[in-house]
């Protein structure tokens, strides 16, 4: 993936967004385990 203008704000936004997605995935996985 090519980013034309990789500003620090953009990078941190992408990084934080990735962290949020990861945490959300973990929460969903835990909920599935609790339900099982």
N, CA, C and O atoms as a Tinker XYZ file with bonds, in Angstrom:
   144  protein
     1  N      0.851000   -1.194000    0.000000    73     2
     2  CA     0.000000    0.000000    0.000000    64     1     3
     3  C      0.885000    1.243000    0.000000    63     2     4     5
     4  O      1.801000    1.364000    0.814000    81     3
     5  N      0.608000    2.150000   -0.906000    73     3     6
     6  CA     1.423000    3.360000   -1.015000    64     5     7
     7  C      0.660000    4.544000   -0.441000    63     6     8     9
     8  O     -0.465000    4.833000   -0.848000    81     7
     9  N      1.289000    5.221000    0.508000    73     7    10
    10  CA     0.675000    6.409000    1.096000    64     9    11
    11  C      1.361000    7.628000    0.510000    63    10    12    13
    12  O      2.563000    7.819000    0.697000    81    11
    13  N      0.602000    8.456000   -0.200000    73    11    14
    14  CA     1.206000    9.610000   -0.860000    64    13    15
    15  C      1.779000   10.587000    0.153000    63    14    16    17
    16  O      2.921000   11.026000    0.023000    81    15
    17  N      0.988000   10.926000    1.158000    73    15    18
    18  CA     1.485000   11.853000    2.181000    64    17    19
    19  C      1.288000   11.211000    3.536000    63    18    20    21
    20  O      0.189000   11.240000    4.090000    81    19
    21  N      2.354000   10.627000    4.075000    73    19    22
    22  CA     2.254000    9.942000    5.365000    64    21    23
    23  C      2.609000   10.895000    6.492000    63    22    24    25
    24  O      3.751000   10.929000    6.951000    81    23
    25  N      1.637000   11.661000    6.932000    73    23    26
    26  CA     1.892000   12.586000    8.031000    64    25    27
    27  C      1.883000   11.807000    9.346000    63    26    28    29
    28  O      1.356000   10.697000    9.417000    81    27
    29  N      2.461000   12.392000   10.367000    73    27    30
    30  CA     2.503000   11.742000   11.675000    64    29    31
    31  C      1.075000   11.520000   12.181000    63    30    32    33
    32  O      0.779000   10.482000   12.774000    81    31
    33  N      0.210000   12.476000   11.952000    73    31    34
    34  CA    -1.180000   12.352000   12.393000    64    33    35
    35  C     -1.849000   11.169000   11.720000    63    34    36    37
    36  O     -2.562000   10.400000   12.364000    81    35
    37  N     -1.616000   11.025000   10.410000    73    35    38
    38  CA    -2.205000    9.902000    9.682000    64    37    39
    39  C     -1.694000    8.583000   10.246000    63    38    40    41
    40  O     -2.472000    7.662000   10.496000    81    39
    41  N     -0.381000    8.498000   10.444000    73    39    42
    42  CA     0.216000    7.265000   10.925000    64    41    43
    43  C     -0.340000    6.902000   12.299000    63    42    44    45
    44  O     -0.721000    5.754000   12.528000    81    43
    45  N     -0.391000    7.868000   13.211000    73    43    46
    46  CA    -0.879000    7.586000   14.563000    64    45    47
    47  C     -2.359000    7.194000   14.504000    63    46    48    49
    48  O     -2.813000    6.342000   15.268000    81    47
    49  N     -3.109000    7.826000   13.589000    73    47    50
    50  CA    -4.534000    7.496000   13.457000    64    49    51
    51  C     -4.679000    6.041000   13.014000    63    50    52    53
    52  O     -5.483000    5.294000   13.572000    81    51
    53  N     -3.899000    5.644000   12.011000    73    51    54
    54  CA    -3.962000    4.271000   11.523000    64    53    55
    55  C     -3.537000    3.309000   12.617000    63    54    56    57
    56  O     -4.144000    2.253000   12.794000    81    55
    57  N     -2.493000    3.674000   13.351000    73    55    58
    58  CA    -1.982000    2.807000   14.415000    64    57    59
    59  C     -3.037000    2.626000   15.505000    63    58    60    61
    60  O     -3.310000    1.508000   15.941000    81    59
    61  N     -3.629000    3.752000   15.939000    73    59    62
    62  CA    -4.647000    3.691000   16.996000    64    61    63
    63  C     -5.851000    2.894000   16.494000    63    62    64    65
    64  O     -6.413000    2.087000   17.234000    81    63
    65  N     -6.248000    3.117000   15.237000    73    63    66
    66  CA    -7.393000    2.400000   14.681000    64    65    67
    67  C     -7.119000    0.900000   14.688000    63    66    68    69
    68  O     -7.999000    0.099000   15.004000    81    67
    69  N     -5.888000    0.530000   14.336000    73    67    70
    70  CA    -5.508000   -0.888000   14.350000    64    69    71
    71  C     -5.579000   -1.453000   15.756000    63    70    72    73
    72  O     -6.049000   -2.572000   15.959000    81    71
    73  N     -5.108000   -0.672000   16.735000    73    71    74
    74  CA    -5.141000   -1.141000   18.120000    64    73    75
    75  C     -6.587000   -1.349000   18.564000    63    74    76    77
    76  O     -6.902000   -2.332000   19.235000    81    75
    77  N     -7.465000   -0.416000   18.186000    73    75    78
    78  CA    -8.870000   -0.523000   18.573000    64    77    79
    79  C     -9.477000   -1.774000   17.965000    63    78    80    81
    80  O    -10.193000   -2.515000   18.639000    81    79
    81  N     -9.186000   -2.014000   16.674000    73    79    82
    82  CA    -9.727000   -3.208000   16.021000    64    81    83
    83  C     -9.233000   -4.464000   16.723000    63    82    84    85
    84  O     -9.994000   -5.415000   16.907000    81    83
    85  N     -7.972000   -4.472000   17.112000    73    83    86
    86  CA    -7.399000   -5.645000   17.774000    64    85    87
    87  C     -8.088000   -5.881000   19.114000    63    86    88    89
    88  O     -8.438000   -7.013000   19.448000    81    87
    89  N     -8.283000   -4.806000   19.879000    73    87    90
    90  CA    -8.941000   -4.934000   21.186000    64    89    91
    91  C    -10.374000   -5.410000   21.004000    63    90    92    93
    92  O    -10.866000   -6.227000   21.782000    81    91
    93  N    -11.043000   -4.898000   19.975000    73    91    94
    94  CA   -12.430000   -5.293000   19.728000    64    93    95
    95  C    -12.490000   -6.778000   19.377000    63    94    96    97
    96  O    -13.385000   -7.491000   19.831000    81    95
    97  N    -11.549000   -7.236000   18.579000    73    95    98
    98  CA   -11.515000   -8.653000   18.198000    64    97    99
    99  C    -11.310000   -9.522000   19.439000    63    98   100   101
   100  O    -11.932000  -10.575000   19.576000    81    99
   101  N    -10.439000   -9.076000   20.336000    73    99   102
   102  CA   -10.194000   -9.851000   21.560000    64   101   103
   103  C    -11.461000   -9.911000   22.396000    63   102   104   105
   104  O    -11.805000  -10.966000   22.929000    81   103
   105  N    -12.159000   -8.786000   22.514000    73   103   106
   106  CA   -13.384000   -8.757000   23.308000    64   105   107
   107  C    -14.414000   -9.713000   22.723000    63   106   108   109
   108  O    -15.065000  -10.457000   23.457000    81   107
   109  N    -14.562000   -9.694000   21.390000    73   107   110
   110  CA   -15.539000  -10.576000   20.744000    64   109   111
   111  C    -15.163000  -12.029000   20.990000    63   110   112   113
   112  O    -16.029000  -12.865000   21.246000    81   111
   113  N    -13.866000  -12.330000   20.911000    73   111   114
   114  CA   -13.415000  -13.699000   21.118000    64   113   115
   115  C    -13.751000  -14.140000   22.547000    63   114   116   117
   116  O    -14.207000  -15.261000   22.770000    81   115
   117  N    -13.517000  -13.238000   23.512000    73   115   118
   118  CA   -13.809000  -13.562000   24.908000    64   117   119
   119  C    -15.303000  -13.793000   25.099000    63   118   120   121
   120  O    -15.700000  -14.708000   25.821000    81   119
   121  N    -16.136000  -12.970000   24.457000    73   119   122
   122  CA   -17.584000  -13.123000   24.594000    64   121   123
   123  C    -18.021000  -14.470000   24.036000    63   122   124   125
   124  O    -18.880000  -15.133000   24.617000    81   123
   125  N    -17.434000  -14.882000   22.908000    73   123   126
   126  CA   -17.784000  -16.171000   22.316000    64   125   127
   127  C    -17.391000  -17.298000   23.268000    63   126   128   129
   128  O    -18.129000  -18.270000   23.430000    81   127
   129  N    -16.229000  -17.159000   23.894000    73   127   130
   130  CA   -15.779000  -18.206000   24.815000    64   129   131
   131  C    -16.708000  -18.284000   26.024000    63   130   132   133
   132  O    -16.991000  -19.376000   26.518000    81   131
   133  N    -17.185000  -17.132000   26.502000    73   131   134
   134  CA   -18.076000  -17.107000   27.668000    64   133   135
   135  C    -19.404000  -17.765000   27.298000    63   134   136   137
   136  O    -19.964000  -18.523000   28.089000    81   135
   137  N    -19.905000  -17.477000   26.103000    73   135   138
   138  CA   -21.184000  -18.038000   25.672000    64   137   139
   139  C    -21.082000  -19.552000   25.513000    63   138   140   141
   140  O    -22.033000  -20.273000   25.818000    81   139
   141  N    -19.948000  -20.034000   25.042000    73   139   142
   142  CA   -19.801000  -21.470000   24.758000    64   141   143
   143  C    -19.900000  -22.300000   26.036000    63   142   144
   144  O    -19.799000  -23.525000   25.985000    81   143
